[in-house]
């Protein structure tokens, strides 16, 4: 099982909190599509002809693609990769890009899952985030997608903003559940360095986020959605039974995937590589039949740390038997020793051979993962293993 991620690096406008790679100018869109199609052709052997079970259009804003552009990309993917007939095909979409006509066009093109950036059902929140849609569009777009036959829908919601008191957050959650949305990705607002939000907070033009508010609203999310039948299967993701994101679940299980487009990452089980996060340079390199990327060969320690980092965030937790089988007895002993202190603090629970975050531990998932990591090797030690990075252009 393998996956494909395609990064579409264009947006209508910049959300204040976003630090993903994108451009609000569409003047390079046609050249980008030409370059993307060439990268698809050049990288057809990266996954060694494994069958593709998930395709994910992310960004940026992939819903800016026209039907013919989307169809052309699909045609190229099917020509160069072995796409499973029942593959999960996800398109990220903004509410203001969705209409009955576009939803029907995406369905015809092969999209069978939408990930919609709702963020909130309240206008004051959307205005504060500098989103392009309003609360009415947030509701209408879901109905239009469902009427077009795309009922496998995920929506993003953001909590912990200064404009979102508890009662409004509760209302957002109940609205989503009442609309029979099978998957929710709920994120605490993060102030990323260099974003517009970071600038506004430093200039005292908007209020900073409150960690206490975010922790409280996280627990509200868990309680409310679990009471409505959702599985809290990953720290930020909740789904009705059978509706987990197959694409993201594969990431968390360490499955191979290829990422194409500017800034996209790839993983083949042994190394990671990532494309340059610059549209113009990406286009120029592909025009010369070069893929502009950097690559990092992963040491056993790095692979162990990545497994811990992703698995501990999931409902199933970190499998100690898997650690012993894949990484050896030394890593197994390290994991057990580190976990003992976290179990004593009641941040981790032992469930058979698995280590799972407790309710309180979910509030400290990143800290728990860091405490379970293997320490980096001392560069002064003879024979210390180091990752190697290589740039390509």
Residue pairs with C-beta under 8 A, 6 or more apart in sequence:
1 50
1 51
1 53
1 250
1 255
2 47
2 50
2 51
2 52
2 53
2 250
2 255
2 256
2 257
2 258
3 52
3 53
3 54
3 55
3 56
3 247
3 250
3 251
3 255
3 256
3 257
3 258
4 52
4 54
4 55
4 56
4 77
4 81
4 257
4 258
4 259
4 260
5 56
5 58
5 247
5 257
5 258
5 259
5 260
5 264
5 265
6 36
6 55
6 56
6 57
6 58
6 62
6 73
6 259
6 260
6 261
6 264
7 21
7 58
7 59
7 60
7 259
7 260
7 261
7 262
7 263
7 264
7 275
8 57
8 58
8 59
8 60
8 61
8 62
8 64
8 65
8 261
9 21
9 22
9 23
9 32
9 59
9 60
9 261
9 262
9 263
9 279
10 22
10 23
10 24
10 25
10 26
10 29
10 32
10 59
10 60
10 61
10 64
11 22
11 23
11 24
11 59
11 60
11 61
11 64
12 24
12 61
12 64
12 94
12 96
12 132
13 24
13 130
13 132
14 22
14 24
14 130
14 196
15 129
15 130
15 131
16 128
16 129
16 130
16 195
16 196
16 197
16 200
17 129
17 158
17 189
17 190
17 191
17 192
17 195
17 196
17 197
18 192
18 195
19 192
19 193
19 194
19 195
20 59
20 60
20 263
21 60
21 262
21 263
21 277
22 59
22 60
22 61
23 279
26 64
28 279
28 280
28 283
29 64
31 283
32 261
32 262
32 279
32 282
32 283
33 69
33 72
33 73
34 283
34 286
35 282
35 283
35 285
35 286
35 287
36 73
36 260
36 261
36 286
37 72
37 73
37 76
38 286
38 289
39 260
39 261
39 286
39 291
40 73
40 76
40 77
40 80
40 81
40 260
41 76
41 80
42 286
42 289
42 291
43 258
43 260
43 291
44 80
44 81
46 258
46 266
46 268
47 81
47 256
47 257
47 258
47 268
49 82
50 82
50 256
51 82
51 83
51 84
52 77
52 81
52 82
52 83
52 84
52 87
53 84
53 86
53 87
53 88
53 246
53 250
54 87
54 88
54 89
54 90
54 246
54 247
54 250
55 77
55 83
55 87
55 88
55 89
55 90
55 247
56 90
56 92
56 247
57 65
57 70
57 90
57 91
57 92
57 111
58 92
59 92
60 92
61 92
61 93
61 94
61 97
62 91
62 92
62 93
63 91
63 92
63 93
63 94
63 97
63 98
63 102
64 97
65 73
67 102
67 105
67 106
67 108
67 109
70 91
70 105
70 106
70 109
70 111
71 109
74 109
74 110
77 83
88 112
88 113
88 152
88 245
88 246
88 247
89 110
89 111
89 112
89 113
90 111
90 113
90 114
90 115
90 154
90 245
90 247
91 106
91 111
91 113
91 114
91 115
92 114
92 115
92 116
92 117
93 106
93 114
93 115
93 116
93 117
93 141
94 116
94 117
94 131
94 132
94 133
95 116
95 117
95 118
95 133
95 137
95 138
95 140
95 141
96 132
96 133
96 137
98 114
98 116
98 137
98 140
98 141
98 144
98 145
99 144
100 144
100 147
100 148
103 114
103 144
103 145
103 147
103 148
103 150
104 148
106 114
106 148
106 150
107 148
107 149
107 150
111 150
112 150
112 152
113 150
113 152
113 153
113 154
114 145
114 150
114 152
114 153
114 154
115 153
115 154
115 155
115 156
115 185
116 141
116 142
116 145
116 153
116 154
116 155
116 156
117 131
117 155
117 156
118 138
118 142
118 155
118 156
118 157
118 176
119 125
119 126
119 129
119 131
119 156
119 157
119 158
120 126
120 129
120 135
120 138
120 157
120 158
120 164
120 168
120 172
121 135
121 138
121 139
121 171
121 172
121 175
122 135
122 163
122 164
122 168
122 171
122 172
123 134
123 135
124 163
125 158
125 161
125 163
125 164
125 168
126 133
126 134
126 135
126 138
128 161
128 162
128 163
128 206
129 158
129 161
130 196
133 141
139 175
139 179
142 153
142 155
142 179
142 181
143 179
145 151
145 153
146 153
146 180
151 180
151 182
152 182
152 183
152 243
153 181
153 182
153 183
154 181
154 182
154 183
154 184
154 185
154 245
155 176
155 181
155 183
155 184
155 185
156 184
156 185
156 186
156 187
157 172
157 173
157 176
157 184
157 185
157 186
157 187
158 164
158 186
158 187
158 188
158 189
159 169
159 172
159 186
159 187
159 188
159 189
159 214
159 217
159 218
159 221
160 188
160 189
160 209
160 210
160 213
160 214
160 217
160 218
161 189
161 209
162 206
162 207
162 208
162 209
162 210
164 172
164 217
166 216
166 217
166 220
169 217
169 220
169 221
170 220
170 224
173 184
173 220
173 221
173 224
173 225
174 224
176 184
177 224
177 225
177 228
177 230
182 239
182 240
182 243
183 237
183 238
183 239
183 240
183 243
183 244
183 245
184 225
184 230
184 237
184 238
184 239
185 236
185 237
186 221
186 236
186 237
186 238
187 236
188 209
188 214
188 217
188 218
189 209
189 214
191 197
191 198
191 201
191 208
191 209
192 198
197 206
200 206
201 207
201 208
215 363
218 362
218 363
219 359
219 363
221 238
222 232
222 359
222 362
225 232
225 238
226 232
226 238
229 240
229 241
230 238
230 239
230 240
231 238
231 239
231 240
231 241
231 244
231 315
232 238
232 315
233 239
233 244
233 249
233 314
233 315
234 248
234 249
234 252
234 313
234 314
234 315
235 313
235 357
235 362
235 365
237 244
237 245
237 248
239 245
250 257
251 257
251 310
252 310
252 311
252 313
252 314
253 310
253 311
254 267
254 269
254 306
254 307
254 310
256 267
256 268
256 269
257 266
257 267
258 266
259 265
259 266
259 274
259 275
260 275
261 275
261 282
262 275
262 276
262 277
262 278
262 279
262 282
263 274
263 275
263 276
263 277
264 274
264 275
265 272
265 273
265 274
265 275
266 272
266 273
266 274
266 293
270 297
270 298
271 295
271 296
271 297
271 298
272 295
272 296
272 298
273 293
273 294
273 295
273 296
274 293
274 294
275 282
275 291
275 292
275 293
276 282
276 285
276 292
276 293
276 393
281 292
281 393
282 292
285 291
285 292
285 393
286 292
290 392
290 393
291 392
292 392
292 393
293 391
293 392
294 389
294 390
294 391
294 392
295 389
295 390
295 392
296 387
296 388
296 389
297 387
297 388
298 306
298 387
299 385
299 386
299 387
300 327
300 328
300 331
300 385
301 374
301 376
301 377
301 385
302 387
303 326
303 327
304 323
304 327
304 331
304 374
305 373
305 374
307 318
307 322
307 323
307 326
307 327
308 318
308 335
308 369
308 372
308 373
309 369
309 373
311 317
311 318
311 319
312 318
312 355
312 357
312 365
312 368
312 369
312 372
313 357
313 365
313 369
315 356
316 354
316 356
317 351
317 354
317 355
317 356
317 357
318 335
318 354
318 355
318 356
318 372
319 353
319 354
320 332
320 335
320 336
320 353
320 354
320 355
321 353
323 331
323 332
323 335
324 331
324 332
331 374
334 374
335 355
335 372
338 371
338 372
339 348
339 350
339 355
339 372
341 371
342 348
342 361
342 368
342 371
342 372
343 349
343 350
343 355
346 358
346 360
346 361
347 357
347 358
347 360
347 361
347 364
347 368
348 355
348 356
348 357
348 358
348 361
348 368
349 355
349 356
349 357
349 358
349 361
350 356
357 365
357 368
361 368
377 384
377 385
377 386
378 384
379 386
